[in-house]
Amino acid sequence: MNYWLSGSALENLEVDACCVLPKSLESPPYYIGEPMLNQWVQPPLEVVDGEICDVISYRPGALIISKHAMEKMTPFIENEVEFLPIKLKGMGDYYVLNVVNVIDCLDMSKSEVRYHADGKTVRTIRDYKFYENMIDNVCLFKIPQSAGSEILATEKFKCILNELNIKGLRAHPLFGQD
C-alpha cells in the first residue's frame, strides 16, 4: 500500500500547525524531483502563525522539516532526498525536503489517469496502480507524471514515521489504495 504526502495541503498536518508560504508562487524553485543543492538559494518565505512542528506545510512537491526530523529520518531516506537549508526567523534550523527519487513505476494501463486537452499532459490521477517490484525497498519517491505536485511514500515510510514520532506529518491513502 502506498500513501500520498502533500507539501501544501494543510489538512495533512496537525491542527494549528505552522505554515510557510513562498512570497510568490510564480517564482522558482519548483520541486520536480531534480537535485537543487548546488544552485540552492533560499526563496523569500513568509511564516504563517501556528504550532511549530517537525514538518511544516510549504508548497506542492516539497515539505519543510526541522533539524530534529532530518536527523531522525536521514538513515532511511538519505538516497531519496536532499536537504536544502533554510532560515526561518526565530525558528532554528529547518530544511526543504526535496525528493529526488523519481521512479517511473505508475502502471498507466491500470491507473485511472485524466489528461489535459493536449491529450499528453497528465491532469489528475484518480486511481494509482504501481509496478510494486520497482518500489519494494523505497521510502519516498515521485513519479514523472506528478513530480512537481506530490510526494509519494510507501508503507515502509509510514511505519518509520510512526516509530520516530515525527510531529506534524500524516500519511493519507492515495486514491485507489486501501
Protein Blocks (a to p, Z undefined) as FASTA:
>chain_A
ZZdddfkbmklpcehiacdddfbfkbccddehiafklmgccddddddeddddfbdcfbeh
iacddfklmmmmmmmmmmmcccdddddehkajadddddfbdcdfbcfklpccdddfkoma
cfbdcbdcddfklmmmacbdcdfklmmmoccddfklmmmmmmnopghiacdddehiZZ
